[in-house]
């Protein structure tokens, strides 16, 4: 809570400081401006020839945020009262002038902000025009009517109204033009500081600035403040003498320096003209001529200074843009050089062709090496004219890729070289450039060796898969022999019996017919065993079709029945009540199940016969998946080996080859499933097969 109070107090203090200091500065400037105005008031007139106080208040308002305007207006009240009271002005006139002066400054500030929508710093012709129209013309013109009316009422109309109005209007307009720009372009402003024209410049610029200030001071003080008397007229030549210096300031220095120089010139001119025993001995006509001359010169000088400032800013912006364009051009040249280097040295074949026509514009060395055409032979011709596409389908695929403007494309196509050899390629391309002739960059990677290697890997994998199946069938050979011996023995026995029945007189044809029926049945049984064996031994491409997983499990148990009986293993089947379908190759999935069943029976060989149990379950594990669990009651697998058993050539069997489980996992992976293993809490191990469930519409 204390910390919050401290933070709040600090914020309030900062707010007061940020308002109080500008208000105090404006009040002090207003007081000094009023004293200057009183010193420049002709003895015969109640209106000053130059009234800087209003201009100083206007500058303070324009340099401050709107929320501070009330504080600034309150701050100038004591300054106004102090300056007016010291000059012996009647109280009603003091009050009236305070209202009219504040209204003039407030009106000028409000008009400028309404036109510009931001605080001006006289950095552009638009800001200068808004300032001249609002502050130099409109505000003094409108407020001079009530201001002079107050003077007439307070002084019993001893002076002509329009003469006083004219004097006040030109006096305040000249003050606005002479003092307010100095405040608006004060050195504290970030764009115009003294260091911009003295510090940070070279020696020639510093010498120039010093010479300018010396000449301006000498001209104003020597020529104007101490001019020789001239009866009834102005020494015109002396009034014109500072103009070249002011133009020098406008051309060579910042608007602040120009405004400051003009202010000094105005003060010197008004104080020193005419150079008689008393100021303004030439009368109202001479004063009016001087005011008009100074206003016209000030307006021209302000516009000249702002125009040069804008021109300099435009030149600087143009220089920055030219620098940026130069940098962009250099970057583009560097990028082109890098692209050319990459294009020439790329390990892949690259070509640049016209997007509209497909004509080859350039090819790199690898392209020449790959297709057998020289660069000069390829340029100006299309790939189709060179016969680079193996088939129309490949050509259409590349054309479809190139039509996809603005996006990178990738397509695998077969191409041919100059000798007619086939090239398996991976083609990538993208359109680049714009304008009348956009280009298409093509990168061609020769995948022939990789495709051949992949085909060889697939062939080797198929060989290993077949070998693994043969190994499993070899382990079941005794069972298959037993399966065949039974129907063959029955056929032999029935045939011998039929011969005996035929040898009788008369032959017992009824018994012979029954025996022949038995022979046919046993023959079908033997043929079914041979069909199953033949299906497992045959090589061929996988045939994916919907399969009932329960039927696969039953067939696998039937094929391994003799092996199971030989090991005296008890089989428990817990199959899904509803048919569970998967899409796969029957032979490959049966190979997986046979391998798991045989492994499970061998894992229990060291147990007592009454403890050997093989459990096979099928179920839907989660939506869209079918699960097969093959569990044994053996000793299980060491946890560290649960993943290693699926590695090629890793085996825990004494005479195992070590690729049965790795091939089984590969088969399951090819079917979009997963094969893993885990130990049972009650002992033994479970191999889990998850396969995607087949439903109408969810497979291509």
C-alpha positions as CSV (number, residue, x, y, z in Angstrom):
1,X,0.0,0.0,0.0
2,X,2.9,2.3,0.8
3,X,4.5,1.5,-2.5
4,X,1.3,2.4,-4.3
5,X,1.1,5.7,-2.5
6,X,4.7,6.5,-3.4
7,X,4.1,5.6,-7.1
8,X,0.9,7.8,-7.2
9,X,2.8,10.7,-5.6
10,X,5.6,10.4,-8.1
11,X,3.1,10.4,-11.0
12,X,1.3,13.5,-9.6
13,X,4.7,15.2,-9.1
14,X,5.7,14.5,-12.6
15,X,2.4,15.7,-14.0
16,X,2.6,19.0,-12.0
17,X,6.2,19.5,-13.1
18,X,5.4,18.8,-16.7
19,X,2.6,21.5,-16.5
20,X,4.1,24.0,-14.1
21,X,7.4,24.5,-15.9
22,X,5.9,25.3,-19.3
23,X,3.3,27.6,-17.6
24,X,6.0,29.5,-15.7
25,X,8.1,29.9,-18.9
26,X,5.0,31.2,-20.9
27,X,4.2,33.6,-18.0
28,X,7.7,34.9,-17.9
29,X,7.8,35.3,-21.7
30,X,4.4,37.0,-21.7
31,X,5.6,39.5,-19.1
32,X,8.8,40.3,-21.1
33,X,6.8,40.6,-24.3
34,X,4.4,43.0,-22.7
35,X,7.2,45.1,-21.4
36,X,8.7,45.2,-24.9
37,X,5.3,46.2,-26.3
38,X,4.9,49.0,-23.8
39,X,8.4,50.3,-24.7
40,X,7.3,50.4,-28.4
41,X,4.1,52.2,-27.8
42,X,4.0,55.7,-29.4
43,X,3.3,58.5,-26.9
44,X,0.3,59.7,-28.8
45,X,-1.4,56.3,-29.2
46,X,-2.7,53.7,-26.7
47,X,-1.7,50.8,-29.0
48,X,1.8,49.4,-29.4
49,X,3.6,49.3,-32.7
50,X,4.7,45.7,-31.8
51,X,3.0,43.5,-29.2
52,X,5.0,40.2,-28.6
53,X,3.0,39.0,-25.6
54,X,0.2,37.5,-27.6
55,X,2.6,35.8,-30.0
56,X,4.5,34.3,-27.1
57,X,1.3,32.9,-25.5
58,X,0.3,31.5,-28.9
59,X,3.6,29.7,-29.3
60,X,3.2,28.2,-25.8
61,X,-0.3,27.0,-26.6
62,X,0.9,25.4,-29.8
63,X,3.8,23.7,-28.1
64,X,1.6,22.3,-25.3
65,X,-1.1,19.6,-25.3
66,X,-4.7,20.8,-25.1
67,X,-5.2,19.6,-21.6
68,X,-2.5,22.2,-20.4
69,X,-4.0,25.2,-22.1
70,X,-6.1,26.2,-19.1
71,X,-3.0,26.2,-16.9
72,X,-1.2,28.4,-19.4
73,X,-4.0,30.9,-19.6
74,X,-4.2,31.1,-15.8
75,X,-0.4,31.5,-15.6
76,X,-0.4,34.6,-17.9
77,X,-3.0,36.4,-15.8
78,X,-0.6,37.6,-13.0
79,X,2.1,38.3,-15.7
80,X,-0.5,40.5,-17.6
81,X,-1.6,42.3,-14.5
82,X,2.0,42.9,-13.3
83,X,3.1,44.3,-16.7
84,X,0.0,46.5,-17.2
85,X,-0.2,47.8,-13.6
86,X,3.4,49.1,-13.9
87,X,2.5,51.1,-16.9
88,X,-0.4,53.0,-15.3
89,X,-3.2,51.4,-17.4
90,X,-6.7,51.8,-16.0
91,X,-8.2,48.6,-14.5
92,X,-11.1,48.2,-17.0
93,X,-8.6,48.5,-19.9
94,X,-6.3,46.0,-18.2
95,X,-9.1,43.5,-17.9
96,X,-10.4,44.1,-21.5
97,X,-6.9,43.7,-23.0
98,X,-6.3,40.5,-21.0
99,X,-9.5,39.0,-22.4
100,X,-8.8,40.1,-26.0
101,X,-5.1,39.1,-25.9
102,X,-6.0,35.6,-24.5
103,X,-8.8,35.2,-27.1
104,X,-6.5,36.1,-29.9
105,X,-3.9,33.5,-28.9
106,X,-6.5,30.8,-28.1
107,X,-8.3,31.4,-31.4
108,X,-5.1,31.2,-33.5
109,X,-4.0,28.0,-31.8
110,X,-7.5,26.4,-32.2
111,X,-7.7,27.3,-35.9
112,X,-4.2,25.9,-36.7
113,X,-5.0,22.6,-34.9
114,X,-8.3,22.3,-36.6
115,X,-6.8,22.7,-40.0
116,X,-3.7,20.6,-39.5
117,X,-4.9,18.0,-36.9
118,X,-1.5,18.2,-35.3
119,X,0.8,20.6,-33.6
120,X,2.8,22.6,-36.3
121,X,6.6,22.9,-36.4
122,X,6.6,24.9,-39.7
123,X,8.3,22.0,-41.5
124,X,6.1,22.1,-44.6
125,X,4.4,24.6,-46.8
126,X,1.0,23.4,-45.6
127,X,1.9,24.1,-42.0
128,X,3.3,27.5,-42.9
129,X,0.1,28.4,-44.9
130,X,-2.1,27.3,-42.0
131,X,0.0,29.4,-39.6
132,X,-0.1,32.5,-41.8
133,X,-3.8,32.2,-42.4
134,X,-4.9,31.4,-38.9
135,X,-2.4,33.2,-36.6
136,X,-1.1,36.1,-38.7
137,X,-4.3,37.0,-40.5
138,X,-7.6,35.6,-39.0
139,X,-6.9,35.7,-35.3
140,X,-5.5,39.3,-35.2
141,X,-8.2,40.6,-37.6
142,X,-11.1,39.2,-35.6
143,X,-9.9,40.1,-32.2
144,X,-8.9,43.6,-33.1
145,X,-12.6,44.6,-33.3
146,X,-13.4,44.0,-29.6
147,X,-9.9,45.0,-28.5
148,X,-10.2,48.5,-30.0
149,X,-13.8,48.8,-28.8
150,X,-12.6,48.2,-25.3
151,X,-9.9,50.9,-25.8
152,X,-12.6,53.3,-27.1
153,X,-14.9,52.7,-24.2
154,X,-12.1,53.0,-21.6
155,X,-10.6,56.2,-23.1
156,X,-13.8,58.0,-24.1
157,X,-13.2,57.7,-27.9
158,X,-10.3,60.1,-27.9
159,X,-8.7,58.3,-30.8
160,X,-10.1,57.3,-34.2
161,X,-11.4,53.7,-34.1
162,X,-10.1,52.6,-37.5
163,X,-6.7,54.1,-37.1
164,X,-6.3,52.2,-33.8
165,X,-7.8,49.0,-35.3
166,X,-5.3,49.2,-38.2
167,X,-2.4,49.8,-35.9
168,X,-3.4,46.9,-33.6
169,X,-4.0,44.5,-36.4
170,X,-0.6,45.1,-38.1
171,X,1.1,45.2,-34.8
172,X,-0.2,41.8,-33.7
173,X,0.2,40.3,-37.1
174,X,3.9,41.4,-37.2
175,X,4.4,40.0,-33.7
176,X,2.9,36.7,-34.6
177,X,5.2,36.5,-37.6
178,X,8.3,37.5,-35.7
179,X,8.0,35.7,-32.4
180,X,5.8,32.6,-32.8
181,X,8.0,30.9,-35.4
182,X,10.9,31.2,-33.1
183,X,9.0,29.3,-30.4
184,X,7.6,26.7,-32.8
185,X,11.1,26.0,-34.2
186,X,12.9,26.3,-30.8
187,X,16.2,24.3,-30.5
188,X,14.6,21.9,-28.0
189,X,12.5,20.6,-30.9
190,X,14.1,17.3,-32.2
191,X,14.0,18.4,-35.8
192,X,15.6,21.8,-35.4
193,X,18.4,22.3,-32.9
194,X,21.3,24.6,-32.7
195,X,23.6,21.6,-33.0
196,X,22.1,21.1,-36.5
197,X,23.8,24.3,-37.7
198,X,26.8,24.8,-35.4
199,X,27.8,21.7,-33.6
200,X,28.5,18.6,-35.5
201,X,29.4,20.5,-38.7
202,X,32.7,20.9,-40.2
203,X,35.0,23.9,-39.8
204,X,33.8,25.7,-43.0
205,X,30.2,25.5,-41.8
206,X,31.1,26.8,-38.3
207,X,33.0,29.7,-39.8
208,X,30.1,30.5,-42.0
209,X,27.7,30.5,-39.0
210,X,29.9,32.8,-37.0
211,X,30.3,35.2,-40.0
212,X,26.6,35.3,-40.5
213,X,25.9,36.2,-36.8
214,X,28.6,38.9,-36.8
215,X,27.2,40.5,-40.0
216,X,23.6,40.4,-38.8
217,X,24.5,42.0,-35.5
218,X,26.6,44.7,-37.1
219,X,23.9,45.5,-39.7
220,X,21.0,45.6,-37.2
221,X,22.8,47.6,-34.5
222,X,25.0,49.8,-36.6
223,X,22.7,50.6,-39.5
224,X,19.3,50.6,-37.8
225,X,19.8,51.5,-34.1
226,X,22.3,54.2,-34.9
227,X,21.0,55.5,-38.3
228,X,21.4,59.2,-39.0
229,X,18.4,61.3,-38.7
230,X,16.3,61.7,-41.7
231,X,13.6,64.4,-41.6
232,X,10.1,62.9,-42.2
233,X,11.2,59.7,-44.0
234,X,12.9,56.3,-43.5
235,X,16.5,55.6,-44.6
236,X,15.2,52.9,-47.0
237,X,18.7,51.7,-47.9
238,X,19.4,50.9,-44.3
239,X,16.1,49.0,-43.9
240,X,16.9,46.8,-46.9
241,X,20.4,46.1,-45.8
242,X,19.6,43.0,-43.6
243,X,17.5,41.3,-46.3
244,X,20.4,39.6,-48.1
245,X,21.5,38.3,-44.7
246,X,18.0,36.9,-44.0
247,X,17.9,35.3,-47.4
248,X,21.3,33.8,-46.6
249,X,19.9,32.4,-43.3
250,X,16.9,30.9,-45.2
251,X,19.0,29.2,-47.8
252,X,21.9,28.0,-45.7
253,X,20.5,27.4,-42.2
254,X,17.5,25.9,-40.5
255,X,14.0,27.5,-40.1
256,X,14.9,28.2,-36.4
257,X,17.9,30.3,-37.4
258,X,15.9,32.1,-40.0
259,X,13.1,32.9,-37.6
260,X,15.5,34.1,-34.9
261,X,17.3,36.3,-37.4
262,X,14.0,37.8,-38.6
263,X,12.9,38.5,-35.0
264,X,16.2,40.4,-34.3
265,X,15.7,42.3,-37.5
266,X,12.1,43.3,-36.6
267,X,13.1,44.4,-33.1
268,X,15.9,46.5,-34.5
269,X,13.8,48.0,-37.3
270,X,10.9,49.0,-35.0
271,X,13.2,50.4,-32.3
272,X,15.4,52.3,-34.7
273,X,12.9,53.7,-37.2
274,X,12.9,56.6,-37.7
275,X,16.3,57.7,-36.3
276,X,15.0,60.9,-34.7
277,X,15.2,62.2,-31.2
278,X,12.2,60.1,-30.3
279,X,10.8,56.9,-31.8
280,X,8.1,57.2,-34.5
281,X,8.6,60.9,-35.1
282,X,7.5,60.2,-38.6
283,X,3.9,59.6,-37.4
284,X,1.3,56.8,-38.1
285,X,1.9,56.7,-41.8
286,X,5.6,55.9,-41.4
287,X,4.7,53.2,-38.8
288,X,2.1,51.6,-41.1
289,X,4.6,51.5,-43.9
290,X,7.2,49.9,-41.7
291,X,4.8,47.3,-40.4
292,X,3.6,46.4,-43.9
293,X,7.2,46.2,-45.2
294,X,8.3,43.9,-42.3
295,X,5.2,41.7,-42.7
296,X,5.7,41.2,-46.4
297,X,9.4,40.5,-45.9
298,X,8.6,38.1,-43.1
299,X,6.0,36.1,-45.1
300,X,8.3,35.8,-48.0
301,X,11.2,34.8,-45.8
302,X,9.1,32.2,-43.9
303,X,7.8,30.6,-47.2
304,X,11.3,30.6,-48.6
305,X,12.8,29.0,-45.5
306,X,10.0,26.3,-45.4
307,X,10.3,25.7,-49.1
308,X,14.0,25.1,-48.9
309,X,13.5,22.9,-45.8
310,X,11.0,20.8,-47.8
311,X,13.3,20.7,-50.7
312,X,16.2,19.5,-48.5
313,X,13.9,16.9,-46.9
314,X,12.8,15.7,-50.4
315,X,16.5,15.5,-51.5
316,X,17.4,13.6,-48.3
317,X,14.4,11.2,-48.9
318,X,15.4,10.9,-52.5
319,X,19.0,10.2,-51.5
320,X,17.8,7.6,-49.0
321,X,15.6,6.0,-51.6
322,X,18.5,6.0,-54.1
323,X,20.7,4.5,-51.5
324,X,18.1,1.8,-50.8
325,X,17.7,1.2,-54.5
326,X,21.4,0.9,-54.8
327,X,21.5,-1.5,-52.0
328,X,18.6,-3.5,-53.5
329,X,20.4,-3.5,-56.9
330,X,23.6,-4.7,-55.2
331,X,21.6,-7.3,-53.3
332,X,19.9,-8.4,-56.5
333,X,23.2,-8.7,-58.3
334,X,24.6,-10.7,-55.4
335,X,21.6,-12.9,-55.5
336,X,21.9,-13.4,-59.2
337,X,25.6,-14.2,-58.9
338,X,24.8,-16.7,-56.1
339,X,21.9,-18.2,-58.1
340,X,24.2,-18.5,-61.2
341,X,26.8,-20.3,-59.0
342,X,24.3,-22.6,-57.5
343,X,22.8,-23.2,-60.9
344,X,26.1,-24.2,-62.5
345,X,27.4,-26.2,-59.5
346,X,24.2,-27.9,-58.5
347,X,24.5,-31.7,-58.2
348,X,20.9,-31.9,-59.6
349,X,20.0,-31.2,-63.2
350,X,18.5,-27.7,-63.5
351,X,16.8,-25.9,-66.3
352,X,15.2,-22.4,-66.8
353,X,12.4,-22.3,-69.3
354,X,9.8,-19.7,-70.5
355,X,6.6,-20.2,-68.5
356,X,4.4,-19.4,-71.5
357,X,6.0,-21.6,-74.2
358,X,8.1,-24.1,-72.2
359,X,11.1,-23.3,-74.4
360,X,14.4,-24.0,-72.5
361,X,16.4,-20.8,-71.9
362,X,19.3,-22.3,-70.0
363,X,20.5,-25.7,-68.6
364,X,23.4,-26.5,-66.2
365,X,26.2,-29.0,-66.6
366,X,24.5,-31.8,-64.7
367,X,21.4,-31.5,-67.0
368,X,23.8,-31.9,-70.0
369,X,25.4,-34.9,-68.4
370,X,22.0,-36.5,-67.5
371,X,20.2,-36.2,-70.8
372,X,23.2,-36.2,-73.2
373,X,22.3,-32.9,-74.9
374,X,24.7,-29.9,-75.1
375,X,23.5,-26.6,-73.8
376,X,23.4,-25.0,-77.3
377,X,21.4,-28.0,-78.6
378,X,18.8,-27.7,-75.8
379,X,18.3,-23.9,-75.8
380,X,15.4,-22.7,-77.9
381,X,13.7,-26.2,-77.8
382,X,11.1,-27.7,-75.5
383,X,11.6,-30.9,-73.5
384,X,8.9,-32.4,-75.6
385,X,10.7,-31.6,-78.8
386,X,13.8,-33.2,-77.4
387,X,11.8,-36.3,-76.5
388,X,12.7,-36.3,-72.9
389,X,9.4,-37.7,-71.6
390,X,9.0,-41.4,-71.4
391,X,5.2,-41.3,-72.0
392,X,2.4,-38.9,-72.7
393,X,1.2,-39.4,-69.1
394,X,4.6,-38.2,-67.8
395,X,4.4,-35.2,-70.2
396,X,0.9,-34.3,-69.0
397,X,2.0,-34.6,-65.3
398,X,4.9,-32.1,-65.9
399,X,2.6,-29.7,-67.8
400,X,0.0,-29.8,-65.0
401,X,2.9,-29.1,-62.6
402,X,4.1,-26.1,-64.6
403,X,0.6,-24.6,-64.9
404,X,0.3,-24.2,-61.1
405,X,1.8,-20.7,-61.3
406,X,3.0,-19.1,-58.1
407,X,3.3,-22.4,-56.2
408,X,6.1,-24.9,-56.0
409,X,5.2,-28.3,-57.4
410,X,6.7,-31.8,-57.2
411,X,6.1,-34.8,-59.4
412,X,7.8,-38.1,-60.0
413,X,8.1,-38.9,-63.7
414,X,9.9,-41.2,-66.0
415,X,12.2,-39.5,-68.6
416,X,14.6,-40.7,-71.3
417,X,18.1,-39.6,-72.2
418,X,19.4,-39.0,-75.7
419,X,20.3,-42.7,-76.1
420,X,16.7,-43.7,-75.2
421,X,17.5,-45.0,-71.7
422,X,14.8,-44.7,-69.1
423,X,15.5,-42.3,-66.2
424,X,13.4,-42.4,-63.0
425,X,13.3,-38.8,-61.9
426,X,11.9,-36.6,-59.2
427,X,11.0,-33.2,-60.7
428,X,10.4,-30.0,-58.7
429,X,9.6,-26.6,-60.1
430,X,8.4,-23.1,-59.4
431,X,7.7,-20.0,-61.4
432,X,9.9,-17.0,-60.8
433,X,10.2,-13.5,-62.0
434,X,7.4,-11.3,-63.3
435,X,6.6,-9.1,-66.3
436,X,6.5,-10.0,-69.9
437,X,8.5,-13.2,-69.6
438,X,8.2,-15.1,-66.3
439,X,10.4,-18.1,-66.1
440,X,10.0,-21.6,-64.7
441,X,12.9,-23.1,-62.8
442,X,13.0,-26.9,-62.9
443,X,15.1,-29.2,-60.7
444,X,15.5,-32.8,-61.9
445,X,16.9,-35.3,-59.5
446,X,18.0,-38.6,-61.0
447,X,16.3,-41.3,-58.9
448,X,17.2,-44.2,-61.2
449,X,19.8,-45.8,-58.9
450,X,17.7,-45.2,-55.8
451,X,14.6,-46.8,-57.4
452,X,16.7,-49.7,-58.5
453,X,18.1,-50.0,-55.0
454,X,14.6,-49.7,-53.5
455,X,13.3,-52.4,-55.9
456,X,16.3,-54.6,-54.9
457,X,15.4,-54.0,-51.2
458,X,11.8,-55.0,-51.8
459,X,12.9,-58.1,-53.7
460,X,15.3,-59.1,-50.8
461,X,12.5,-58.4,-48.3
462,X,10.1,-60.6,-50.3
463,X,12.8,-63.3,-50.4
464,X,13.3,-63.1,-46.6
465,X,9.6,-63.1,-46.0
466,X,9.2,-66.2,-48.2
467,X,12.3,-67.8,-46.5
468,X,10.8,-67.1,-43.1
469,X,7.5,-68.7,-44.2
470,X,9.4,-71.7,-45.5
471,X,11.2,-72.0,-42.2
472,X,7.9,-72.0,-40.3
473,X,6.5,-74.6,-42.7
474,X,9.7,-76.6,-42.2
475,X,9.1,-76.6,-38.5
476,X,5.5,-77.8,-39.2
477,X,6.6,-80.4,-41.8
478,X,6.1,-83.3,-39.3
479,X,2.6,-82.0,-38.6
480,X,1.8,-81.7,-42.3
481,X,3.2,-85.3,-42.9
482,X,0.9,-86.5,-40.1
483,X,-2.0,-84.6,-41.6
484,X,-1.4,-86.3,-45.0
485,X,-0.7,-89.8,-43.5
486,X,-4.1,-90.1,-41.9
487,X,-6.2,-89.7,-45.1
488,X,-3.7,-91.7,-47.2
489,X,-3.7,-94.5,-44.7
490,X,-7.5,-94.4,-44.7
491,X,-7.6,-94.5,-48.5
492,X,-5.2,-97.5,-48.5
493,X,-7.3,-99.4,-46.0
494,X,-10.5,-98.7,-47.8
495,X,-9.1,-99.7,-51.1
496,X,-7.9,-103.0,-49.7
497,X,-11.3,-103.6,-48.2
498,X,-13.0,-102.8,-51.5
499,X,-10.8,-105.3,-53.3
500,X,-11.9,-108.0,-50.8
501,X,-15.5,-107.2,-51.2
502,X,-15.2,-107.3,-55.0
503,X,-13.5,-110.8,-54.8
504,X,-16.6,-112.3,-53.2
505,X,-19.1,-114.2,-55.3
506,X,-21.3,-112.4,-55.9
507,X,-19.5,-109.1,-55.2
508,X,-21.0,-107.0,-52.4
509,X,-21.5,-103.8,-54.4
510,X,-23.3,-102.0,-51.7
511,X,-20.3,-102.2,-49.4
512,X,-18.0,-101.3,-52.2
513,X,-20.0,-98.1,-52.9
514,X,-19.8,-97.1,-49.2
515,X,-16.0,-97.7,-49.2
516,X,-15.6,-95.6,-52.3
517,X,-17.5,-92.8,-50.6
518,X,-15.0,-92.9,-47.7
519,X,-12.1,-92.9,-50.2
520,X,-13.6,-89.7,-51.8
521,X,-13.9,-88.0,-48.4
522,X,-10.4,-88.9,-47.4
523,X,-9.1,-87.7,-50.7
524,X,-10.8,-84.3,-50.2
525,X,-9.3,-84.1,-46.8
526,X,-5.8,-84.7,-48.2
527,X,-6.4,-82.3,-51.0
528,X,-7.3,-79.6,-48.5
529,X,-4.1,-80.1,-46.6
530,X,-2.1,-79.9,-49.9
531,X,-4.0,-76.7,-50.9
532,X,-3.1,-75.0,-47.6
533,X,0.5,-76.0,-48.0
534,X,0.6,-74.9,-51.6
535,X,-0.9,-71.5,-50.7
536,X,1.8,-71.0,-48.1
537,X,4.6,-72.2,-50.4
538,X,3.6,-70.2,-53.5
539,X,5.4,-66.9,-54.3
540,X,3.4,-64.0,-55.6
541,X,2.4,-60.4,-55.1
542,X,0.3,-59.7,-52.1
543,X,-3.5,-59.8,-52.7
544,X,-5.3,-57.4,-50.3
545,X,-8.9,-58.4,-49.6
546,X,-11.4,-58.3,-46.7
547,X,-10.6,-61.2,-44.3
548,X,-12.4,-62.5,-41.2
549,X,-9.8,-62.4,-38.5
550,X,-11.5,-65.3,-36.6
551,X,-11.3,-67.5,-39.7
552,X,-7.6,-66.7,-40.0
553,X,-7.0,-67.7,-36.4
554,X,-8.9,-71.0,-36.8
555,X,-7.0,-71.8,-40.0
556,X,-3.6,-71.0,-38.3
557,X,-4.4,-73.2,-35.3
558,X,-5.5,-76.0,-37.7
559,X,-2.2,-75.8,-39.6
560,X,-0.2,-75.9,-36.4
561,X,-2.4,-78.5,-34.7
562,X,0.2,-81.3,-35.0
563,X,2.9,-79.0,-33.6
564,X,0.6,-78.1,-30.8
565,X,-0.3,-81.7,-30.2
566,X,3.4,-82.7,-30.3
567,X,4.2,-80.2,-27.6
568,X,1.1,-81.2,-25.6
569,X,-0.1,-77.6,-25.4
570,X,-3.6,-76.8,-24.4
571,X,-5.3,-74.2,-26.7
572,X,-7.9,-71.7,-25.5
573,X,-9.7,-69.7,-28.2
574,X,-11.6,-66.5,-27.2
575,X,-12.8,-65.1,-30.5
576,X,-14.9,-62.1,-31.0
577,X,-18.6,-62.8,-31.1
578,X,-19.2,-60.6,-34.2
579,X,-17.1,-61.1,-37.3
580,X,-14.1,-58.8,-37.3
581,X,-12.8,-57.9,-40.7
582,X,-9.4,-56.6,-41.8
583,X,-8.1,-55.8,-45.3
584,X,-4.9,-57.7,-46.0
585,X,-3.1,-60.6,-47.7
586,X,-4.3,-64.0,-46.3
587,X,-0.9,-65.7,-46.8
588,X,1.1,-63.0,-45.1
589,X,-1.2,-62.6,-42.1
590,X,-1.4,-66.4,-41.7
591,X,2.4,-66.4,-41.8
592,X,2.5,-63.9,-38.9
593,X,0.0,-65.9,-36.8
594,X,1.7,-69.2,-37.5
595,X,5.1,-67.7,-36.4
596,X,3.5,-66.4,-33.2
597,X,1.8,-69.7,-32.5
598,X,4.9,-71.8,-33.1
599,X,7.1,-69.4,-31.0
600,X,4.5,-69.7,-28.2
601,X,4.5,-73.5,-28.2
602,X,8.3,-73.5,-28.2
603,X,8.5,-71.0,-25.3
604,X,6.6,-73.5,-23.1
605,X,8.8,-76.5,-23.9
606,X,10.6,-76.4,-20.5
607,X,7.3,-76.4,-18.5
608,X,5.4,-79.4,-17.3
609,X,2.8,-80.6,-19.8
610,X,-0.1,-79.7,-17.6
611,X,1.1,-76.1,-17.4
612,X,1.4,-75.4,-21.1
613,X,-1.5,-73.2,-22.3
614,X,-1.8,-71.2,-25.5
615,X,-4.5,-68.5,-25.5
616,X,-5.6,-66.7,-28.7
617,X,-8.0,-63.8,-28.4
618,X,-9.6,-61.5,-31.0
619,X,-11.5,-58.3,-30.2
620,X,-12.1,-54.7,-31.2
621,X,-9.5,-52.8,-29.2
622,X,-10.7,-49.3,-29.9
623,X,-12.9,-47.8,-32.6
624,X,-11.5,-48.7,-36.0
625,X,-9.0,-51.3,-34.8
626,X,-9.0,-55.1,-34.5
627,X,-6.7,-56.8,-31.9
628,X,-5.2,-60.3,-31.9
629,X,-3.5,-61.5,-28.7
630,X,-1.4,-64.6,-28.7
631,X,-0.4,-65.5,-25.1
632,X,1.7,-68.3,-23.6
633,X,2.2,-69.5,-20.1
634,X,6.0,-69.7,-20.3
635,X,8.7,-67.9,-18.4
636,X,8.3,-64.6,-20.4
637,X,11.0,-62.4,-21.9
638,X,13.5,-60.3,-20.2
639,X,12.2,-56.6,-20.2
640,X,15.4,-55.4,-21.8
641,X,14.8,-57.7,-24.8
642,X,11.1,-56.9,-25.4
643,X,12.1,-54.6,-28.3
644,X,15.3,-56.3,-29.4
645,X,13.4,-59.5,-30.3
646,X,12.0,-57.6,-33.3
647,X,15.4,-56.7,-34.6
648,X,16.8,-58.6,-37.6
649,X,19.0,-61.6,-36.7
650,X,18.3,-61.3,-33.0
651,X,17.1,-64.6,-31.5
652,X,16.9,-66.4,-28.2
653,X,16.6,-69.8,-29.8
654,X,19.6,-72.1,-30.0
655,X,19.1,-72.8,-33.8
656,X,17.0,-69.7,-34.7
657,X,17.7,-67.5,-37.7
658,X,16.6,-64.3,-36.0
659,X,14.3,-62.7,-38.6
660,X,10.9,-64.4,-38.0
661,X,9.6,-61.7,-35.6
662,X,11.3,-58.8,-37.6
663,X,9.6,-60.0,-40.8
664,X,6.3,-60.4,-38.9
665,X,6.4,-56.9,-37.6
666,X,7.3,-55.6,-41.1
667,X,4.2,-57.5,-42.5
668,X,2.0,-56.0,-39.9
669,X,3.4,-52.5,-40.6
670,X,2.7,-53.0,-44.3
671,X,-0.9,-53.7,-43.3
672,X,-1.1,-50.4,-41.4
673,X,-0.9,-52.1,-38.0
674,X,1.4,-52.6,-35.1
675,X,3.0,-55.7,-33.5
676,X,4.5,-55.5,-30.0
677,X,5.0,-57.8,-26.9
678,X,4.6,-57.5,-23.2
679,X,5.0,-59.9,-20.2
680,X,1.9,-61.2,-18.4
681,X,1.5,-60.6,-14.7
682,X,0.7,-64.3,-14.1
683,X,3.7,-65.4,-16.2
684,X,4.4,-65.9,-19.9
685,X,4.3,-63.4,-22.7
686,X,1.7,-61.9,-25.0
687,X,2.2,-60.8,-28.5
688,X,-0.3,-58.2,-29.6
689,X,-1.3,-57.5,-33.2
690,X,-3.4,-54.4,-33.9
691,X,-4.8,-54.0,-37.4
692,X,-7.1,-51.4,-39.0
693,X,-10.7,-52.7,-39.0
694,X,-12.2,-53.0,-42.5
695,X,-15.4,-51.2,-43.1
696,X,-17.1,-50.4,-46.4
697,X,-15.8,-47.1,-47.6
698,X,-12.8,-46.6,-45.3
699,X,-10.4,-48.4,-47.7
700,X,-9.6,-47.7,-51.3
